Amino acid sequence: MFTGIIEEIGTIQSISRSSKSLQLTIQCQHILDDIHIGDSISVNGVCLTVTYYSTSSFQADVIPETFSHTSLKQLTLGSRVNLERAMSARGRLEVI
């Protein structure tokens, strides 16, 4: 679950295309403090799964259907993107 609160602005470092998917590498800092393979990260409102991470970036695969039907299709190298980690099951969510 996502709260809609942007935690960080990241930058598209690379976009690799294959016949079956697109791989995004996103440069960031703050959200890497507590990142793991398999974590869900919202990138411009699109939920992606972390497939790799380093000290300065993370990667996620995007299937063609997701890519063609979301704002991700407008991304280019250097594009700035809104990043948000999924809320922890231990997190508090208040419904008003």
C-alpha positions in Angstrom: 0.0 0.0 0.0 1.2 3.5 -0.8 0.3 6.7 1.0 0.8 9.0 -1.9 3.5 10.9 0.0 6.6 11.4 -2.2 9.7 10.6 -0.2 12.4 11.5 -2.8 12.9 12.7 -6.3 15.1 10.3 -8.3 16.7 10.6 -11.7 16.6 8.0 -14.5 20.1 6.8 -14.9 19.5 4.3 -17.7 16.7 2.7 -19.7 17.5 -0.7 -21.2 15.0 -2.3 -23.6 14.6 -6.0 -24.5 11.9 -7.8 -26.4 10.1 -8.8 -23.2 10.8 -5.9 -20.7 12.3 -2.5 -20.0 14.8 -2.1 -17.2 15.0 1.2 -15.4 17.9 2.3 -13.3 17.0 5.1 -11.0 19.6 7.1 -9.1 18.5 8.1 -5.6 19.7 8.3 -2.0 17.1 8.5 0.8 15.0 5.4 -0.1 18.1 3.2 -0.4 18.6 3.4 3.4 16.1 0.5 3.9 15.8 -1.1 0.4 15.7 -4.9 -0.4 15.3 -7.0 -3.5 11.5 -7.5 -4.0 10.5 -4.2 -2.3 7.7 -2.2 -4.0 8.6 1.3 -5.0 6.2 3.7 -6.6 7.8 5.5 -9.5 5.7 8.4 -10.7 2.7 6.5 -9.2 3.5 3.2 -10.9 4.3 0.3 -8.5 7.6 -1.4 -9.5 9.6 -4.2 -7.9 13.2 -3.7 -7.0 15.3 -6.3 -8.9 18.8 -4.9 -8.0 20.2 -2.0 -5.9 23.5 -0.4 -5.1 24.7 2.4 -2.9 23.4 5.0 -5.4 20.6 3.5 -7.4 18.0 0.7 -7.9 16.7 -1.2 -10.9 13.2 -2.4 -11.7 11.8 -4.3 -14.7 8.7 -2.9 -16.5 6.6 -5.1 -18.7 5.5 -3.7 -22.1 1.9 -3.4 -21.0 2.7 -1.3 -18.0 5.2 0.8 -20.0 2.8 1.6 -22.8 -0.2 2.4 -20.5 1.4 4.6 -17.9 3.4 7.8 -17.7 6.6 5.7 -17.7 6.6 5.8 -21.5 7.5 9.5 -21.4 10.7 8.9 -19.4 14.1 9.6 -20.9 17.6 9.7 -19.5 17.9 12.3 -16.8 14.1 12.5 -16.2 13.3 13.2 -12.6 10.8 10.9 -11.0 8.7 10.8 -7.8 9.7 7.9 -5.5 7.8 6.4 -2.6 8.3 3.1 -0.7 5.4 0.9 0.1 4.1 1.4 3.6 5.3 -1.2 6.0 2.8 -3.6 7.5 3.9 -2.1 10.9 3.0 1.4 9.7 0.1 3.4 11.0 -2.6 4.5 8.6 -5.3 6.7 9.9 -8.6 6.8 8.0 -10.6 10.0 8.5 
